[in-house]
């Protein structure tokens, strides 16, 4: 099945470049584009894409509010995923985009093949955060009082040893298939572990599982200021 992609970016040349790249992949198809957040919300509702490439800094309505609107409204029903694109590794808006429900975060200078792969990962229901900034992004995110925090006492009580292994691998960017290969189990078994982790930690998606792994120290300790 072809993955339907919508492009939201205020630069026409950027949109044209993304469109040419995406249309070069037989598994992907561009179903619409917009140059501002307000038009993006309206057109996403009409075109019903699977994945939205969302620029953060756009006129009329920024990427955060546009993401919140499409995921919270009728257009957000079903399997719609938002992949945030930015030129800044720790763009202030990225934190808000994750809170708004975005499933991924990539830099605009990501290599073409990596962007195409990212779209497919997001469409498959997995989270994807730019490897260059994941640790700094998550540690900053969980340090903020308005950030999401795991359910319970903020630790991994009740999470089995195997679930901890799966959670760690999710945090460092492994896909379900890669986790299955690493742990010598089936992809179906991995999906079961992920589902249980979502329930136990009160997480909405894999992005929040990554946050949980960092906040509990499983994938790195709390952020420390340099001495």
N, C-alpha and C positions, 0 to 999 in steps of 0.2 A: 504494500500500500504506500502510495506517495505521501510524504510528509509535507503538509501545507505550511508555508512560512510567510509571515507578514513582516515588513521592514519599516521601522519608525525611526527616522533620523532627519535632522533639519538641514543636512548638507546633501544637495542633489547628486554630487559626484560620488559621495559615499554610498548613497542608496543604489546608484547605477552599478557601482563596483560590486556591492553585495548581491544585487540581482543577477549580474552576469556570472558570478561565482556559484551561487545557489542553483541557477538554471543549468549549469554545466554538470550537475550531479543528477543522474537519472532517478534517484530516490527522493529528490526534493523538488518543490515547485513553489515559486513566489505567487501568492494570491492577492497581494495588495501592498501598498506602501503609503506613507504619510510623512509630511514635513513638519508637523507639530503634534503635540500631545492630544489636543482636542479632536483633530481630524482622525488621529490614530484610534481613539476610543470608539468613535462612530463607525469607522471603516472596519475595525476588527470585529465589531458586532455584526456587520453585514457579511464579511468574507469568511468568518468562522475558521481561522487558521488553527494549526496544532501548536505552532511555536511562533512567538513574537520576538524579533530582534529589536530591543528597545534602547535607544540612546537615552542617557540620563538628562542631558541638558538640551531641552527643546523649548521653543516659544509657546505661549498661550497656556500650556499645561506641561509641567515637567514630567520626566520619566517615572518618578515616584508616584505622583498622583494618577498618571495614566495607567500604571501597573495596578494600583489599588482599584481603580475604576473597572478595568477589564476583568480582574480576577474576582471582584466582589459583586459585579453585576451579572446580567444575563449572559454577557459574552464570556464570562469566566466559568460558566457551567461546563462540566465534563473534564476533558483532558488538556485544556489550554495551559501552556507553559510560557513563561517569560524569561528570556535570556538577556541580561543587561550588558550593554557594551559601553565602555568608557575609555577615554585617553589617559585617565589618571588612575594609578595603581591603588591609591587609597582615597578616592574621591569621596567627599563627605556624603554625597547623595547615595552612595552604594549601600550604606547602612540602612537608610530609610527604604531603599528598594527591597532589601532582604526582608525587612519587617513587613513590607507591603505584600510579600508573597512570591517574589521572584525566585526562580529555581536555579538560576545560574548567573555568573559574573565573569566576564572576560574583558581583557584589554583589546582595544581596536587594532593593535599591532600584532595580534595573534596570527600565526601563519594560516594561510587559506585552508590547508588540509585539516588543521586543528579546529578551525571554526566549523567546517562541515561536519566533523566528528562530534563537536559539541552540540550542534543542533540535533543530531540523532540521539545523543545521550539524553538531552533534555526531553525530547519527544517520547523517549522510553520511560519517562517518569523518574529519572535519576537527577540528582543535583550535581552541579559542576561549578567549582570556584577556581579562578585563575591560580595555577600553581605558584606564580611569582608572588602573590600577595595573600594567599589563603591564611597562613598562620597569623600575620599581622592584622588582617581583616577580622578574623574571628576573635582574636584576643581583645581587640578594640571593641568589637560588637558586644561581647559578654561583659565588658567592664562598665557598660553604660546601664544606668538603672532602668531605662525604658526597653532594654533588650530582652529577648526571650530567654527564659531559664528553664531547665529540666524540671519535670514534675517531682514531687516528693521533697526530700531533704537536700537536693542538689548533689547527690552522690549516685553511685551505681548499685545501691542496695536492691537486691531482687533481680539483677541482671546476671545471667549465667556466664561462666568463663568463656564459652564459645561465642555468646552474644557480645562479650567484650572484645573478642578477637575481630568479629565482624564490624563492630562499631569503630575500632581503631583503623581498620582497612578502609572503611567509608571515609573516615576523617582525612586520610592521606591521599584520597582521590581514586580509590579502586572502584571499578564498575562491578556489577553483580557477577559477570562472567569472570572477571579477574579474581574476585574474592573466591569464587567456586574453585578456580584452578589453584589458588594459593592454599586453600584449606582441604582440597581433595574431596569436595562435596558437589552435589548438583546445584545448578542455578535455582531450581525450585526450592531446595533446602535453604539457600541464601535468602531468597525472597521471604520465606517463612520467618527466618531470624530477623530480617529487617522489619517485617510487620509487627513482630513481638516487641522489638525495640521502640518502634513508634508508639505502641500502646503503653509500654512501661514508663517511657520518658515523657509521655504527653506531647510528643512532637508531631507537627503537621506534615513534615516531609524530610527528605534526606539532608537538606540544608540545615535544618534544626538539629538533626542527629550529629552533624559535624560540630555545631556549636556546643552540643552536650559533651562531646568527646573532649573538646578543649576546656570547657568550663570545669569539668570534673577532674582534669589533669591527665586523662587517659592519653591524649595526643599532645601533651605539652603543658607545662605549668602555667600559672597565672603570669600576666605581663608584669615585668619589673622595670623600673626606671634605671638607666645606667648609673653606676656609682660615680 
